[in-house]
Amino acid sequence: MTDLTEKLKKGELSEGHYYIKTHGETNIDEYVQWYKDNEIPSEKSFVNFNVEQVLAPVPSYEEWKVKLEENTRLKELLKQARESVYVERANDNSLGDTIWNYTTKLINEINKALGEDK
């Protein structure tokens, strides 16, 4: 159970859009204050009443854009690191099997993180 799910159960969750899990699927839903007769505040709840878990708040567009830029920069750094490992492995003929296997595994993990695993 997440901290956000705990806050939901305690009635302490802030209004907003959240990633939620319901029926084993991840969706986006809105947690809002409901009103009776359009005047009297009622309970806060998600539009979907079958929420099993509150996973994370949906970021604003600005927050999302920053994360996207950070991810792009991290991918570029991973590509540079991968090239360095390739060069180091190719230039050192004295590598033992252990180091060769380690660098190969490292390259494979970098490829996987970049979505370029083969």
C-alpha positions in Angstrom: 0.0 0.0 0.0 1.3 3.4 -0.9 1.5 6.5 1.3 -1.1 8.1 -1.0 -3.5 5.2 -0.5 -3.0 5.6 3.2 -3.9 9.3 2.9 -7.0 8.4 0.9 -8.2 6.1 3.6 -7.6 8.7 6.2 -9.4 11.4 4.2 -6.2 13.4 3.9 -5.6 13.2 0.1 -5.5 16.5 -1.8 -7.8 17.1 -4.7 -6.3 16.5 -8.1 -5.6 13.9 -10.8 -3.8 10.7 -9.8 -2.6 7.5 -11.3 -4.7 4.8 -9.7 -5.0 1.0 -9.8 -8.4 -0.4 -10.2 -9.3 -4.0 -11.2 -5.6 -4.6 -11.7 -5.3 -1.8 -14.3 -3.5 1.5 -14.1 -5.6 4.6 -15.0 -5.8 8.3 -14.4 -8.7 9.5 -12.3 -9.7 12.8 -10.5 -10.1 13.0 -6.8 -12.6 15.8 -6.1 -15.0 17.3 -3.6 -18.6 16.4 -4.3 -21.5 18.6 -3.5 -25.1 17.8 -2.6 -27.6 20.0 -4.4 -24.7 21.9 -5.8 -24.2 23.7 -2.5 -23.5 21.4 0.5 -20.0 19.9 0.5 -20.2 16.1 0.6 -17.3 13.6 0.7 -14.2 13.7 -1.5 -13.8 10.7 -3.8 -12.5 9.6 -7.1 -14.9 9.5 -10.0 -14.2 5.8 -10.2 -15.3 4.3 -6.8 -13.4 1.1 -7.2 -9.9 2.5 -6.4 -7.6 -0.2 -5.0 -4.4 1.9 -4.9 -3.4 5.5 -5.4 0.0 5.3 -7.2 1.2 8.9 -7.9 -0.1 12.3 -8.7 -0.3 13.2 -12.4 2.4 15.8 -13.1 1.6 19.2 -14.5 2.7 19.8 -18.1 5.7 21.8 -16.9 6.8 19.1 -14.5 6.4 16.5 -17.3 8.4 18.6 -19.7 11.3 18.9 -17.2 11.3 15.1 -16.6 11.3 14.5 -20.4 14.3 16.8 -20.8 16.1 15.1 -17.8 15.4 11.7 -19.4 16.8 12.9 -22.8 19.9 14.1 -21.1 20.3 10.8 -19.1 19.9 8.8 -22.4 22.7 10.9 -24.0 25.0 10.3 -21.0 24.2 6.5 -21.1 25.1 6.5 -24.8 28.4 8.2 -24.1 29.1 5.8 -21.2 28.3 2.8 -23.5 30.8 4.1 -26.1 33.5 4.4 -23.5 32.9 0.9 -22.3 33.1 -0.4 -25.9 36.4 1.4 -26.5 37.9 0.3 -23.2 36.9 -3.3 -23.9 38.2 -3.2 -27.5 41.5 -1.5 -26.5 42.5 -3.8 -23.7 43.5 -7.3 -25.0 44.5 -8.4 -21.5 40.9 -8.4 -20.2 40.2 -11.6 -18.4 36.9 -13.4 -18.8 35.5 -11.9 -15.6 36.1 -8.3 -16.8 35.0 -9.1 -20.3 31.7 -10.6 -19.0 31.2 -7.6 -16.7 31.6 -5.1 -19.5 29.4 -7.1 -21.8 26.7 -7.2 -19.1 27.1 -3.5 -18.5 26.7 -2.8 -22.2 23.6 -5.0 -22.3 22.1 -3.2 -19.3 22.7 0.2 -20.9 21.1 -1.0 -24.1 18.1 -2.2 -22.1 17.8 1.1 -20.3 17.9 2.9 -23.6 15.3 0.5 -25.1 17.9 -0.7 -27.6 18.3 -4.3 -26.3 18.7 -6.8 -29.0 
